[in-house]
């Protein structure tokens, strides 16, 4: 019997509509399960520890979005819980499940049935004052983080626009207000570095970003490296063009783009910046943790996950 933690607040609260479908598929494929519904992020963290300690099962399944999976991974590691992680994507982006051939709920449930696993690397944001945060997918500084903050804040507006429209509006706003590009010095494995104005600085363990865009086609989740995508100062029209090309992974030859691969990155700036990790801003969108420098590392073979085929 596999324990399943369900985060109904994923996808802006829309995840709950998939509960019946998930349970129906579990029954269809003769998978015995125990379902636990989280009530808040704090409760989600408590459930990870409680459920893991309560049962002797090798696996823990989680239904939620990318940020839910990363919260669970951090709780597993911080509490020394050695479990296989199964993921059912019901969030807004679901870039992490897509990486592991878990694009649909049925594929995710079938993966639990088959039990094929893979040991993967994780990223680690390391800061002496704020501690470390692990991530499965990516960490980003710049435009993606600003858009995330704007979209999150809009959840509390009664007449909310669709998320795609909110994202486009936020991009326009941030270009107009000149919140991007950011002046950052980015170092790669302590060997070379670039001091420039960056619109996007993305450090990734997976290929996909921003709801399925194939931003880093050559990224591999168990190669001991994090792939970096760095976009220099860019116009709004060029960003839209690159977004269209990135949907098919055909953007990488643009002269404004730098793609790197490193075991460790260092980021420094005279102006404090905040970081988005797998869909959530560190510290929260209302009062984000601010950094002047940070190290972002690959941690090899850190967790075992259940994958699709």
C-alpha positions in Angstrom: 0.0 0.0 0.0 1.5 3.3 -1.1 0.9 6.6 0.9 -0.1 9.5 -1.3 0.1 13.1 -0.2 -2.3 15.3 -2.2 -1.8 19.1 -2.2 -5.1 20.6 -3.3 -3.8 24.1 -3.4 -1.4 23.3 -6.3 -2.2 25.0 -9.6 -3.7 28.0 -7.9 -6.2 25.7 -6.0 -7.3 23.9 -9.2 -5.6 20.7 -8.3 -8.4 19.4 -6.2 -10.5 18.8 -9.3 -8.2 15.9 -10.2 -8.7 14.0 -6.9 -11.5 11.9 -8.3 -9.6 11.1 -11.5 -6.5 10.0 -9.5 -8.4 7.8 -7.2 -10.3 6.2 -10.1 -7.1 5.4 -11.9 -5.5 3.9 -8.8 -8.5 1.6 -8.4 -8.5 0.8 -12.1 -4.8 -0.3 -11.9 -5.3 -2.2 -8.6 -3.0 0.0 -6.6 -3.7 0.0 -2.9 -3.2 3.4 -1.4 -3.7 5.7 1.6 -4.6 9.3 0.7 -3.5 12.3 2.9 -4.8 15.8 2.0 -2.5 18.7 3.0 -4.0 21.8 4.5 -1.1 24.2 4.2 2.6 24.2 3.4 3.4 23.7 7.1 0.9 20.7 7.2 2.5 19.4 4.0 5.9 19.3 5.6 4.5 17.6 8.7 2.8 15.0 6.6 6.0 14.0 4.8 7.6 13.1 8.1 4.5 11.6 9.7 3.6 9.4 6.7 7.2 8.3 6.1 7.7 7.3 9.7 4.3 5.7 10.0 4.7 3.1 7.2 7.4 0.7 6.0 6.7 1.3 2.3 9.7 2.0 0.0 7.8 4.7 -1.9 6.0 7.9 -1.2 3.7 9.4 -3.9 2.9 13.1 -4.0 0.2 14.8 -6.1 0.9 18.5 -6.6 2.9 21.0 -8.6 6.7 21.5 -9.1 7.0 23.5 -5.9 5.2 20.8 -4.0 7.7 18.1 -5.1 10.6 20.3 -4.1 9.1 21.0 -0.7 8.7 17.2 -0.2 12.3 16.5 -1.3 13.7 19.0 1.1 11.7 17.5 4.0 12.8 14.0 3.0 16.5 15.0 3.0 16.4 17.1 6.1 14.7 14.3 8.0 16.8 11.5 6.6 13.9 9.8 5.0 15.1 7.3 2.4 12.0 6.8 0.1 11.4 6.5 -3.6 9.5 9.5 -4.7 6.5 9.1 -7.1 5.1 12.3 -8.7 1.6 13.1 -10.0 1.6 16.5 -11.7 -1.5 18.6 -11.0 0.2 22.0 -10.8 0.4 25.0 -13.1 3.6 24.0 -15.0 4.4 20.4 -14.3 7.8 20.7 -15.9 9.4 18.2 -13.4 6.9 15.4 -14.2 7.3 16.1 -17.9 11.1 15.5 -17.6 10.5 12.0 -16.3 7.8 11.0 -18.9 5.0 11.7 -16.5 3.1 14.2 -18.6 -0.4 12.9 -17.7 -2.1 11.6 -14.5 -2.5 8.2 -16.1 1.2 7.9 -17.0 2.0 8.9 -13.4 -0.3 6.2 -11.9 1.0 3.6 -14.3 4.6 4.5 -13.3 3.7 3.7 -9.7 2.3 0.4 -10.8 5.4 -0.5 -12.8 7.9 0.8 -10.2 10.7 1.8 -12.5 13.1 4.0 -10.7 16.0 6.3 -11.4 18.6 7.9 -9.0 19.0 11.6 -10.0 21.0 14.6 -9.0 19.6 17.6 -7.2 20.5 21.2 -7.2 21.4 23.0 -4.0 21.2 26.7 -3.3 23.9 27.3 -0.6 23.9 30.3 1.6 25.8 30.5 4.9 23.1 32.8 6.5 19.9 31.3 5.1 21.0 27.6 4.9 20.6 25.3 1.9 17.6 24.5 -0.3 17.5 21.5 -2.6 15.7 21.5 -5.9 14.7 19.0 -8.6 14.1 21.3 -11.5 15.7 24.7 -11.5 16.5 28.0 -9.8 16.2 31.3 -11.5 17.1 34.9 -11.0 15.7 37.8 -13.0 12.6 37.9 -15.2 11.2 34.5 -14.2 11.4 35.4 -10.5 9.7 38.7 -11.1 6.9 37.1 -13.1 6.4 34.5 -10.5 6.0 37.2 -7.8 3.5 39.1 -9.8 1.4 36.0 -10.6 1.4 34.8 -7.0 0.3 38.2 -5.8 -2.6 38.2 -8.3 -4.1 35.2 -6.6 -5.7 37.5 -4.1 -7.5 39.5 -6.7 -11.2 38.5 -7.1 -11.4 38.7 -10.9 -8.2 37.0 -11.7 -7.0 36.7 -15.4 -5.8 33.3 -16.8 -2.2 32.6 -15.7 -0.8 33.0 -19.3 -2.3 36.4 -19.6 -1.0 37.4 -16.2 2.5 36.2 -17.2 2.5 38.3 -20.4 1.2 41.3 -18.5 4.0 40.9 -15.9 6.7 40.6 -18.6 5.5 43.9 -20.2 5.4 45.6 -16.8 8.9 44.5 -15.8 10.3 45.6 -19.1 8.5 49.0 -18.8 9.7 49.5 -15.2 13.2 48.3 -16.1 13.4 45.8 -13.2 15.3 43.7 -15.7 18.1 43.2 -16.8 20.0 42.7 -13.5 23.7 43.4 -13.1 25.2 40.0 -12.0 28.6 38.4 -11.9 28.2 34.7 -12.7 31.1 32.3 -12.1 31.4 28.8 -13.4 33.2 26.1 -11.4 35.5 28.9 -10.1 37.3 29.0 -13.4 35.6 31.7 -15.5 32.9 34.3 -15.0 30.9 36.9 -16.8 30.0 40.3 -15.4 27.0 41.5 -17.4 23.4 42.6 -17.5 21.2 39.5 -17.5 17.5 39.3 -18.2 17.3 35.6 -17.2 19.8 33.6 -15.2 18.5 30.0 -15.0 20.3 27.0 -13.3 18.6 23.8 -14.2 18.7 20.0 -13.7 16.0 19.4 -16.3 15.3 20.4 -19.9 12.0 22.2 -19.4 11.0 25.5 -18.0 8.0 27.9 -18.0 5.3 25.3 -18.7 7.1 22.9 -21.1 9.5 25.2 -23.0 12.5 23.1 -24.1 15.0 25.6 -22.8 17.9 23.3 -22.2 17.6 20.4 -24.6 20.8 18.7 -23.5 20.2 18.8 -19.8 20.5 15.4 -18.1 19.3 14.7 -14.5 22.1 12.3 -13.5 25.3 13.6 -15.2 26.7 15.5 -12.2 26.1 18.9 -13.7 23.6 21.8 -13.7 22.9 23.4 -17.1 22.8 27.1 -17.2 20.7 29.3 -19.5 21.6 33.0 -19.4 19.9 35.7 -21.5 21.6 39.0 -21.9 19.9 42.3 -22.1 17.0 41.8 -24.6 14.1 43.7 -26.0 10.5 42.6 -25.3 9.9 41.6 -29.0 13.1 39.5 -29.0 12.0 37.7 -25.8 8.6 36.8 -27.3 10.4 35.5 -30.4 12.8 33.4 -28.3 9.8 32.1 -26.3 8.2 30.8 -29.5 11.4 29.2 -30.6 12.0 27.7 -27.2 8.8 25.8 -27.5 10.6 23.5 -29.9 14.1 23.9 -28.6 15.3 26.1 -31.5 16.4 29.2 -29.6 19.9 28.2 -28.6 21.8 29.9 -31.5 20.7 33.4 -30.5 23.7 35.6 -29.8 22.2 37.0 -26.6 22.0 33.5 -25.1 24.8 31.8 -23.2 24.5 28.2 -22.3 26.9 26.6 -19.8 27.3 23.4 -17.9 29.0 23.4 -14.5 29.1 21.5 -11.2 28.9 24.8 -9.3 27.9 28.4 -10.0 28.6 31.5 -8.0 26.4 34.6 -8.4 27.2 38.0 -7.0 25.6 41.5 -7.2 25.9 44.8 -5.5 22.1 45.1 -5.7 20.2 42.4 -3.7 18.2 39.9 -5.7 15.7 37.1 -4.9 15.5 33.6 -6.3 12.7 31.5 -7.6 13.0 27.7 -7.0 10.7 25.3 -8.9 7.8 27.7 -8.9 8.2 29.3 -5.5 10.2 32.3 -4.4 12.5 31.7 -1.5 11.0 33.3 1.6 7.7 33.9 -0.2 6.5 36.5 -2.7 5.4 39.0 0.0 8.8 39.1 1.8 11.4 37.3 -0.4 14.8 36.4 1.0 17.3 38.8 -0.6 20.8 37.7 -1.7 24.0 39.6 -2.7 25.8 36.4 -3.4 25.0 32.7 -3.5 26.4 29.4 -4.7 24.3 27.0 -6.7 25.6 23.4 -6.8 24.9 20.0 -8.3 24.6 17.3 -5.7 25.1 14.0 -7.5 22.8 11.0 -7.1 20.8 12.4 -4.2 17.3 10.9 -4.5 15.5 8.0 -6.1 12.4 8.7 -8.1 9.8 6.7 -9.9 9.8 7.4 -13.6 7.7 6.9 -16.6 8.8 4.7 -19.6 
